Amino acid sequence: MIRSVVLGTGAYLPARIMTNADFEGLVDTNQQWIVERTGIERRHIAADGELTSDLAVKAGQEAIAEADIAPDSIDLVILATTTPDDTMPSTATKVQHRLGITKGAAFDINAACSGFVYAMSVANSFILSGQAKRVLVIGAETYSRILDWTDRTTCILFGDGAAAIVLEAQEGDRGVLFSGIHSDGQYTGLLATNGGISSTMTAGKMFMAGKEIFRHAVSKMPAAVEEGMAAIGLPLSAIDWLVPHQANMRILRGVAQKLHIGEEKVIATVAHHANTSAASIPLALHVASRDGRIKAGHLIACPALGAGLTWGCTIVRW
Ligand code: UT7
């Protein structure tokens, strides 16, 4: 059976680090509140003039190098982002060109914090249908550009970053075993920007009903994992690593508890990256595969939830 197998990962974080203490002069907050209520200690912020495409290209280059393939053997680039460089063209086409990929297609996907799970679902469908053999999936974001830096309930939560994964069609047991995505547009008002291209002709700034999003996250993410494990016919105890979207340490713990998964099996990078939206899961996968925790053959469940609402889960045999 053909599956989408992970050949390599890469990541890039902007050089500038912003600590919790750096917010104390900006908004009415403090280090202790941020750590206790979110688990976040610091985040990376893109430099002036450093764009989502710049982050994506660096992550893509590293993933292609680790996969040890020629860039031009990639026949599809999918970039998950809510913060594209420009309204058009898609940021994916710029990234495709800068990576030296000349064939196939490239496009962006906007599913906010579920972007990576959505992109994996599309990539997997292209591979299973025989339309692509090698796909570069990237999550890249510069949320610092759409934050309201006067709103203490949101500006402390997000960071910039990018991560990438190369998938290849291969026969065997490894690879993407399940990819489920969902959305429910009745909740658009819970997490959104206050403007956009067609409505205000600006990008808008982000706002969020944090408590309600929290409640949706700790119910829908575990349900998405259960749906996936039931579909592949394995018990929850077969999961080696839970790698959820990294929004808040309390959400990660809540998801793991509902699934009866011990904290030692949860990959958490939220303390150092904060919420990087579509980049958060691939960043966590990259960190944990590089430091040796994630090994070939491990079963990994990656649930996400984001604006839309959108949610879903990718399950991969690494
Ligand atoms: O995955 C998609 C994205 N989702 C998310 O990133 C996050 C989902 N939500 C959350 O992570 C949490 O709901 C928050 C971190 C946003 C908020 O945590 P909470 O425990 O739900 O706090 P709260 O909203 O109930 O606020 C408690 C208090 C409030 O003060 P009062 O009304 O009790 O006087 C807030 O105004 O904490 C206050 N507060 C702050 N205080 C210091 C809110 N933000 C801050 C802050 N610093 N940055």
Boltz pocket constraint, residues with backbone or C-beta under 6 A from the ligand:
constraints:
  - pocket:
      binder: B
      contacts: [[A, 28], [A, 29], [A, 30], [A, 33], [A, 34], [A, 37], [A, 38], [A, 113], [A, 152], [A, 153], [A, 156], [A, 157], [A, 209], [A, 210], [A, 211], [A, 212], [A, 213], [A, 214], [A, 217], [A, 245], [A, 247], [A, 248], [A, 275], [A, 305], [A, 306], [A, 307]]
      max_distance: 6.0
